Amino acid sequence: MAYLMFQYDRPTDTRNWNNYNRHVQDWIAQLLKMPGAISFMAYRAAHQNSPDTFTLLEFRTMEEARQAAASEPMTQVLDELRAFGAVAKVLLVERSPFTPEPILAAIQDSEIDPATPV
């Protein structure tokens, strides 16, 4: 799996905030139409840190993510975000080989032998 991570601050002025909110669902739909796109998830910083928004666009392969990052539809979404005052930094990320799957807390805290499959 590979991901395109967006990091940005949402607009704070009323006009741009309203325009941003009107377009969010369209941008997500555009991103999910990219070849190889699997899922989209967005996160907001809980304590008004900057950047205050993080998104993950998941792809099947690193190559599909690279192609999407350089595509015209991606440029269009980023330009529209920028027009409303949200300048996104885009990172291409992948899961670490040390944690290819999430490590579950219940397994770590369990008295079960960690070598025993769950």
C-alpha positions as CSV (number, residue, x, y, z in Angstrom):
1,M,0.0,0.0,0.0
2,A,1.1,3.6,-0.7
3,Y,-0.5,6.8,0.4
4,L,-0.6,10.5,-0.7
5,M,-0.7,12.5,2.5
6,F,-1.9,16.1,2.3
7,Q,-0.9,18.5,5.1
8,Y,-2.5,21.9,5.3
9,D,-4.4,24.5,7.3
10,R,-8.1,25.0,6.5
11,P,-9.1,28.5,5.6
12,T,-10.0,30.7,8.5
13,D,-11.7,33.7,6.8
14,T,-15.5,33.3,6.3
15,R,-15.6,33.6,2.5
16,N,-12.9,31.0,1.9
17,W,-14.1,28.8,4.7
18,N,-17.6,28.6,3.1
19,N,-16.2,28.0,-0.4
20,Y,-13.8,25.3,0.9
21,N,-16.7,23.5,2.7
22,R,-18.8,23.6,-0.5
23,H,-16.1,21.9,-2.5
24,V,-14.7,19.3,-0.1
25,Q,-17.0,16.4,-1.2
26,D,-16.3,17.1,-4.8
27,W,-12.5,17.0,-4.2
28,I,-12.8,13.8,-2.4
29,A,-14.8,12.3,-5.2
30,Q,-12.2,13.5,-7.7
31,L,-9.4,12.0,-5.7
32,L,-11.1,8.6,-5.4
33,K,-11.5,8.4,-9.2
34,M,-7.8,8.3,-9.7
35,P,-6.5,5.0,-11.0
36,G,-5.5,2.7,-8.1
37,A,-7.2,4.8,-5.4
38,I,-8.7,2.6,-2.6
39,S,-9.7,4.9,0.2
40,F,-9.6,8.5,1.6
41,M,-9.4,9.5,5.2
42,A,-9.1,12.9,6.8
43,Y,-7.9,14.0,10.2
44,R,-8.0,17.3,12.1
45,A,-5.5,18.4,14.7
46,A,-7.2,18.4,18.1
47,H,-5.4,21.4,19.5
48,Q,-5.4,23.8,16.6
49,N,-1.9,23.0,15.7
50,S,-0.5,23.8,12.3
51,P,-1.0,22.2,9.9
52,D,-4.5,21.5,11.2
53,T,-5.6,19.0,8.5
54,F,-4.1,15.7,7.4
55,T,-5.5,13.4,4.7
56,L,-4.5,10.0,3.4
57,L,-5.4,8.9,-0.1
58,E,-4.6,5.2,-0.2
59,F,-3.4,3.4,-3.4
60,R,-2.7,-0.3,-4.2
61,T,0.8,0.4,-5.4
62,M,3.6,3.0,-5.0
63,E,3.6,3.5,-8.8
64,E,-0.1,4.3,-8.9
65,A,0.4,6.8,-6.0
66,R,3.4,8.4,-7.9
67,Q,1.4,8.7,-11.1
68,A,-1.6,10.3,-9.2
69,A,0.7,12.8,-7.5
70,A,1.9,14.0,-10.9
71,S,-1.5,13.9,-12.6
72,E,-3.5,16.8,-14.0
73,P,-6.6,15.9,-11.7
74,M,-4.3,16.2,-8.7
75,T,-2.9,19.5,-9.8
76,Q,-6.5,20.7,-10.3
77,V,-7.5,19.7,-6.7
78,L,-4.4,21.3,-5.3
79,D,-4.9,24.5,-7.3
80,E,-8.5,24.8,-6.1
81,L,-7.4,24.2,-2.4
82,R,-4.8,27.0,-2.9
83,A,-7.4,29.3,-4.3
84,F,-9.3,29.1,-1.0
85,G,-6.3,29.6,1.1
86,A,-5.4,26.0,1.9
87,V,-1.8,25.4,0.6
88,A,-1.3,21.6,0.8
89,K,2.0,19.9,1.2
90,V,1.8,16.5,-0.5
91,L,3.9,13.6,0.8
92,L,4.2,10.1,-0.8
93,V,4.3,7.7,2.1
94,E,4.2,3.9,2.6
95,R,4.0,1.6,5.5
96,S,7.2,0.8,7.3
97,P,8.5,-2.7,6.9
98,F,8.7,-2.9,10.7
99,T,5.0,-2.3,11.0
100,P,3.4,-3.5,7.7
101,E,0.2,-4.1,9.6
102,P,-1.1,-2.3,12.7
103,I,0.2,-3.6,16.0
104,L,-2.8,-4.0,18.2
105,A,-2.7,-2.9,21.9
106,A,-4.7,-5.8,23.1
107,I,-2.0,-8.2,21.9
108,Q,0.7,-6.1,23.6
109,D,-1.1,-6.0,26.9
110,S,-2.3,-9.7,26.8
111,E,-0.9,-12.5,28.9
112,I,-1.1,-14.6,25.8
113,D,2.2,-15.7,24.4
114,P,3.1,-13.1,21.7
115,A,4.3,-15.9,19.4
116,T,0.8,-17.4,19.4
117,P,-1.2,-16.3,16.3
118,V,-4.4,-14.4,17.1
